[in-house]
Amino acid sequence: MSRVISLFKENSIYLAIVVIFILMVVTSIFAFRNQLVMEETETTVKEAEYGIRKTNELLSWLHLTDMGVRGFALGKTQALLYPFELTLAGFPSDVDSVRALLIKQDYPADDFEKFVSQMTQYINFNKELIELARVDSIRQFKAAMAEDRGYGVWKSYEAFSVAFRKHEQTMKRDAEARYTNAVTGNLIIQIVLLVAGIPSLFLIYYRLRRQQSHQKQLLVNLEKNNRKFVFDPGTPIVEDTNEILNASIQNIKNASEFIQKITNSDFKVSWPGMNEDNRELNNDNLSMTLMNMRDQMKRIQEEDRKRSWSNEGLTKLNEIIRQHQDDPKQLADQATRFLVRYMEAQQGGVFVLQENEEENQFLELSACYAFDKKKFVEKRVDIGEGLIGQAFMEGHTVFLKQVPNGYTHITSGLGEATPSCVMIVPMKYNEKTEGVFEIAGFAVWDEHQQRFVEKATEYMAASLSTVRSTQKMKIVLEQMQSQTQQLHAQEEEMRQNMEELAATNEEMKRKEAEYLKKMDDDDE
């Protein structure tokens, strides 16, 4: 039972609507039926009245006939025949109308047809009377009039008309009774609709009000959740349905457009309405999450850009190293030129580790590039001397953002200026420092640019180390080739000496044999 009551409460508004709908359908059906009855009865009443009127007109044609003929007989004026002429013209039409009505109502027409036949004969009789009146045959005219044939026609009319009028009156009363019943039925149906409809309408109104209140509360909760999970503008909540729905739709639209823009790498986009006043209110919702995602993607893109920039620079530097790997002087010169330009610096130089005959190590300026013009200068720096010597000895990068006056100058057509930033990077490869790279410019370089220069100098150090090793091996090979050639020359000289000794030995043996033979000959 409780389940039924619960279902009734949940679906009461639908039940009320169904009840009203059923009442409206039933009312419409009965109203339509009653309307048809009313139209039918109205038609029947009009038809009955029409039949009575036409029946009365039939009698009037009889009177007009008598009046026209007798008037003409007295006055001998053609105009006095006008009533009779009206009968000739109108009587047949009324006969046809009444005959059609009788057929429609399925009413016996015997008496009517008898009246029509006698009336027709009477009209022809009156035509004969008119001709008698024209030739002044008054005696014959009076004799004919004395027959009083019109009375017989009237009796025939009475026989038909009394019964027909009674029939039409009965049909009219029945139609009016049905009309009254139809009107009463409509009134009863309207009363039933009113009695049953008012409670149903009240129930619908009550339920709609409750539903509207519930819907309003839902919308308020929607706005609260919208502010909690999507975006909170920090303004008071307005309990207006359109504003709440528009705000929700706008937030969804803002989120969609925001995601689309950051997908297209537009990281300048910001959430509409976000400002310093409401930023803290949105720390844990979708708007701030998207802003954080934008910042993170921006950082990733910036890191990718820096990584791509570094990789591209290292690739170009490797190409320079590959092209000049057999010439350390040209390698240092071209690498310095490339790095200064790629870093958008104004000055740079490479100091390469050298040894003198006493095996004392020092740094020698191998390449220098200043203000896009190569300057050939001779410069030697001892290990540990100045910032360059210290950087070589300690093996750590020196990064100066406040360059002391007089440390170095960048010269242009406008004069000389002290750079804003100087970077001194040891050129290390396999824990061995091959030299120092110094670069100066007016811009302060970022950390990724510093790492790029350190990696680039590592490539340069590896190349210089390889070139040094290649040159040392070349020198050793050349020495070995020279020694080998000397050994070959000495072997050839010894071979020739041996051949000469062998020839001398053979000559001595031959001379000795000749001498011994001569001595033997002398003894004999």
C-alpha positions, 0 to 999 in steps of 0.5 A: 500500500505504501508503495502505491501511495509513493507511486501516486505521489511521485506521479500525481502530476502525470495522473492529474494531466491524464485525468484532465486529458481524458475529461477534455477528450470526453468533453470534446467527443460529447461536445462534437456529438452535441454540436452535430445534434444541434446542427442537425436539429437546427437544420430539421427546424429550418426544414420544417419551417420551410415546409410549412411556409411552402405549404402556405404559399401553395394556398396563396397561389390559389388565391392569386389565381382567383383574384387575377381572373375575377379582376380581369373579368371586371376590369378587362385590363391586362394588368389585372392578370398579374396575380394570375401570371405570378401563379403561372410562374411560381406555382411549378417551382413551389410544387417541385420544392414541396415534392423534393421535401416530401421525398427527403422526409419519406412522407406519403405524397398521394394527397399532395399529388392529388392537390397538384393535379386539381390545381393544375386543372384549375389553372387551365380552367381559369385560362378558359375563363380569361378567354371568355372574359376577353370575348365578353361571354359574361353569361358563360363566364358566370355559369363557369364561375358558378361551378366553384371548382376552386372549392374542390381545390381548396378541399384537396389542399386542406386534406394535404396541408393539415396532415403535413403541417401537423407532421412538420410541427411534430418534427420541429418539436422533436428537433427542438427537444433534441437541441435542448437535450444537447445544450443540457448535455453540454452544460452537464459535461462542462460542470463535470469538467469544472468539478474534476478539473479544478482539483486536478489543475490545483494539483498540477499547479502545486506540483509544478510549484514544488518542481519549480522550487526543486529545479531552482534549488538544483540550479543553485546547487549547479551554480555552486558546483560550477563555481567549486569545480569549474570557475568561481568569479567571486561574485554573489550567486544570483538565483536566476535560471537564465544566468545560471544556465548561461554561466554553466554553458559559458564555462564549458565554452571557455574550457573548450576554447582554452583547451583548443588554444593550448592545443594549437600552442597558444600559451598566451591564452588566459581564463576569461574573468580570472584575476588577482581577486578571485585567483585563490578561489579557483586554486582547486578547480578546472580553470586553475588546472587548465591554467597550470596545464598551460604553464606546464605545456609552455615550459615543455615547449620552451624546454623543447625549443631550447633543446632543439636550439642546442641540438641544432647548434651542436649539429652545425658545430659537428659539421664544422669540426668534420670539415676542418678536423685535419687543421686545428688552427682552421677548426678553432677559427671556424668554431669560434666564429660559429659559436659567437654568431650562434650565441648572438655574442660580440666577441670570442676566443679559443685558448689552446694548451701548448708546451715549449721546449722546456716542457712548460705548459701555457695557453695560447690564443688560437682563434679570436672573433670580435664584432663580426670581424676576425682579429689576429692577435698574439696572446699567451696566458700562463696556467693559473694567470687571470680568469682564463688561467684560473678556469683552466686550472680549476676546470670550472666555468666562470660566468661574469654578469658584472664585468670589471671595467678594463677587463675587455672591450667590444669595439664597433663603429660607434666606439668601445663598450664593456660587455654585459656578460662574459663566459669562460669555459674550460674545454674538457674531454675525458677529464682532460682540459685541452684549452679554454673558450671565452665569449663576451656579449651585451646580453645575459645568457640563460642556463641552457645557453651556458650548457650549450657552450659547455657541450660545444667546448667538449666537442671542440676539446674532443676534436682538438684531442683527436687532432693532437693525437693524430698529429703525434701519431703522424710525427711518430709515423714520420720518424719511424718512416725516416728511421726505416728509410735510414735502415734500408739505406744502411742495409743497402750500403752493407749489402754493397760492401758485402758484395764488394768484399765478396768480389775482393775475396774472389779476386784474392782467391783467384790471384792466390791460385794463379800465384800458386800455379806459377810457383809450381811451374817455376819449381818444375 
